[in-house]
Amino acid sequence: MVHTFFRRARQIFLMMFFAMGLAACDINAVPRYDEDTKAAWSEVLNQYQRRADLVPNLVETVAGFARQEKETLTAVVEARSKATQMQLPPDILNNPEAFKQFQQNQAALGGALARLLVVVEKYPDLKSNQNFLSLQSQLEGTENRITVARRDYILSVQKYNTELRTIPGRWVAGVLYPEAEVKQTFDITEQAKEAPRVKF
Amino acid sequence: MARFIRGRDTYIWAIRSLALLLCAIHSVAGHPGFAAEPKFPQLTGRVVDEAALLSPPVRERITGWLAEFERASKRQLVVVTVKDLQGYPIEDFGYRLGRAWGIGEKDRNTGAILLVAPKEREVRIEIGYGLEGELTDAISRAIIEKDILPAFKDGNYEQGIINGTAAILKVLGWEGDTPGVTVDAPGSAQELPPIPLLILIILFVIFRFGRYGIFTGRRGRGVWGARSRGGFSGGGGSFGGGGASGRW
């Protein structure tokens, strides 16, 4: 009798212990951080799209004043079409090659736009054109939003990956979320190269 | 109980305890900080004049507009001058400051910041997500170029800040009593408020001081700028890097 009583008590005790352990481990952290990274990624895509949408207008305006800068303009148009036409695979966040490709395409567009804005310095008429000034400030604002969106994404992925790779989270994921994978993230150095710093 | 602490049970017990301990440590220690943040000034009111560019009457006046603007529209605009940007680009400093203070309504993100860094000679209008449609980058840029920078170039920071604030408020649909804004010449008599208003002010002051004691008013926040209870604080809005910057 005493024997079964202790056995039962021990069972209950262990179950409580286990439940407490799980609660302390926060078993929902992995899916929650996963959703955060997805939201942050959507914002990145959204801001890149916004930049791409500005390009046709910008190219047209610049071409009106500086037709001889054909090379620079063509480079921008080509970089844009390359960036927007890339089919993003659904697993892009876990796919190093696709992710790298995406990043390179966007960096190429950023670089082409930066060169365009340097070339523009030679055309005072264009620089004082209201339409151009407006586009330029929008482009500048969008580049800044891209930087912010990228940083937010980097931070969210860092949080997610850390959860997935450090001990309690790793065990939780191993048991409950075997499909969870470490995600790709931007490297900041490339961003520093790409961001056009326009002087006025 | 003796049996419970022996043999294989002991082993399992030890493993479980260890796991739980790790979990506990994990949840207490949390994750290490991911990114260094600049040190932000304290949000002491709607006008935070760390660089001391504004005289008290001007500060009071702007605070009054901003308070009135929030009452009318639930939106928040904050004017900030900083001693320096601690090596951060102003764009970077601006949105982080906005997030740290949570300017603007939560979820609607209707906040904006006019940030002036006299040491770096940079100014920025930082726009919360929810106001980006109205106070666009292009409009922000125009305000900086037309209303703020000319005065700043003359070294007249007060006038530039007053003009800029008034222009931003106008774009956001609030005109209030901002027309013809000029800095009062030193010594010029300030217009006295009409008598009923005066009585109200006195009653308000008595009520306020009677309830909270004379020294509760925080610096940088006048009786006018204060909400009926509590100090000024951000509503929890967020920022995504919208706006424009200028240099002089």
Interface residues (C-beta under 8 A of the other chain):
Chain A: F6 R10 L14 F17 F18 M20 G21 A24 C25 D26 E43 L133 S134 S137 Q138 E140 G141 T142 N144 R145 T147 V148 A149 R151 L155 Q158 K159 T162 T166 I167 P168 G169 W171 F200
Chain B: M1 R3 F4 R16 A19 L20 L22 C23 A24 H26 S27 H31 F34 A35 E91 D92 Y95 T136 D137 A138 S140 R141 F239 G240 G241 G242 G243 A244 G246 R247
